[in-house]
């Protein structure tokens, strides 16, 4: 059985391994006549690629995307789009010492238990390198969204590193592109730099929380009961390597609210459209978008490949000690920001196409 595909109409299949010759995505269901070029997709891949600063893995990959099919004269044809990204800076010898050992916190042991074979070179399919293919597909999804609903904008940013959270009173979205942590809080970025530097030098790692907001999403996307848009957003974000938790809107904090605090009151706006006085629902009610910002957060665990010695076992069940060499992210959450954006883009486009196929335009009129 194969489980490398997500989406209903806009369907993405990713393929390839961390240390193979290449990886990529096959995208089916993209509407025709969407303006697209390799440059358009490359912009998003450049935000995710490794080796851009000392806070990410120093593996030097250009992540240059090639479009092999599905376009003609700068536009999609409506047929499958094949996206290829070649691996150029593999150092498989860095992993030779762990071929028979299982790294704690990594998928090594479960891959071996399930399949009886595993690619120990960088983790193979379980490596975060796989996310480059998602970002490429997300670039195509963004182009389609810009063509169909140009009002939609998707923005991801880090709101927590380890125990250190941003101050939401200091949020300035213009700061996101001005620091290596994709955070809208400049003060937090400065504090995190010193914190992560100490962890990096000690051979340790740390987790993070990423928030992704989609603005301009029309009301009506998603459907009950098993096609909820927030269900698919949560599934998409949860499928990202190292993600251990996802929440929509107030999320887990909703459990501490009362009904009067949590309910987003509704009024009629001056433009004749309903408006809400808050957004605890995260832009989704009953699995259907409300027209408010769709807001999701996901928690990324610390990178499992660390230089600190850890206790483990080998394939024979014998006790062993392991130190993972190679080039790894001290906080994998940093490069997860553009991946989260890509998954949000793919999911929203998929539900936009589902909505058009199901009901066309919204049926219930207000006012």
Secondary structure, DSSP 8 states (H G I E B T S, - for coil): ----EE-SSSEEEEEE-TTSSEEEEEEE---TT-B--HHHHHHHHHHH-S-SSTTS--------EEEEESEETTEE-SS-EEEEEE-----GGGGGGGTTB--TTSTHHHHHHHHS----STTGGGSGGGHHHHHHHHHHHHHHHHHH-TT-EEEEEEEEETTEE--GGG--GGGGGGSTT--S-HHHHHHHHHHHHHHHHTT----EEEEEEEES--TT--BTTTB-HHHHHHHHHHTSTTEEEEEETTGGGGGGS-HHHHS--EEE-TTSSEEES--TTTTEETTEE-SS-EEEEEEE---S--SS-EEEEBTTS-EEEE---S---S-THHHHHHHHHHHHHHHHHHHHHHHHHHTSS------
